[in-house]
C-alpha cells in the first residue's frame, strides 16, 4: 500500500496552475492540482478517459461540456465524461485531485 499526504508541501505556481502527478501506472493517474486565486486551466478534454475531480480546499468555477459554470468547494466530486470539454477558474486558493483511467504512454 502506498500512502500520500495530500497537503504536505503544497506548492503553487507563480504564473500558472501547478499539476503534480501523485501516482502514475498503466491503470491510471492521480494528479494534485493547485491554483492561486484568479489562475485558470483553459478549456481542454481527456479524450480517452473520464476525468474525476475531488475538491479538497478552496472554491473554483468548473465548467463542463454544456458550458454551465458551477462554483464548487471542498468535499465535491465532479465527473467529466471522456472527451468532455472542461475548464477551471480559481475563485480563491484551490486544491483538487484529478483521476484518469489508463496512461496511453505507460
N, C-alpha and C positions, 0 to 999 in steps of 0.2 A: 504494500500500500504506500502511496505517495501522499504527503500532506503539504499544503501550501497556505501560508498566512497571507490572505489577500490584501491586508492593509499594511504589511511590513514593508517599509522603504518605498512607499508610493512616490513615483516620480511623474512630474508634469512637464510637457514641452513648453518652451517659452513662446514660440510662434504657433506651433501646430499641435494637435492632439497626439497623444502617445498610445501606441498599441504594443503591449509586451506579451509575447507568447508564454503561457504558463505551462502548457503541455501540448506536444505535437506527436502524433503517431499515425499509422495508416488508417485507423478508425476515426480519427477526428482531431479537432483542435479546441483548446480553451485559451482565450486571449483576454488579457486585462486591459481595458481602455481607460485612460484618464484625460479629462479635458478641463481646462481652466474656463472660467466664465467667458462667454461670447465666442469660444472656439467652436468650430463646426467640422463635421465629416460630411463631405459633399455627397450628393446622391450617387449611389452605386448599387450593385447587387452581388450575390453569391450564386453564380449560375448553376452549380451542381449540388447545392446543399441548402436546406433550410438554415436560417440564422436565428438562434435563440439568444435572447438578451436577458440578463438578470441585473437590475439596477441595485447597486449597493449603497451609494451615497450621492446626495445632491439631487438636483432637478434638471431635466433635459426635455427638449422638444423632439419627439421622434415622429418622423413622417414616413408612412408606408406607401405602397404602390397606388393606393386610392387617393393620395395627396392630402389626406386628413392629418392634421397635426394633433398629437397627444402629448400633454405635459405629464411626465412620469417621474416618480421618485422611488426611494428605497422600497424594496420588497415587491417590485413589479416585475412580472415576466412578460416579455414581448416575443412574439413568434412571427418571423417573416418567412414566407414560402420561398423555396428555391427559385431564383431568378427574379424575385420581387425587388423592385427599386425601393431604397430606403435612404434616409438622411437623418443626421443628428445635430442638434444645436444645444450647447450647454447654457442653461439659464444661470446656474451657479456651478461651483466646482462639482464635477460629475465623475463618478467612478462606476463602471459596469463591467461585467464579464460577458463575453460572447462565445457561443459554442457552435461549431460547424461539424458536420459529418464528413469523414474522409479527408484525405490530403492527396490530391492528384499526383504530386511530385514525390511523395514519401515512399 
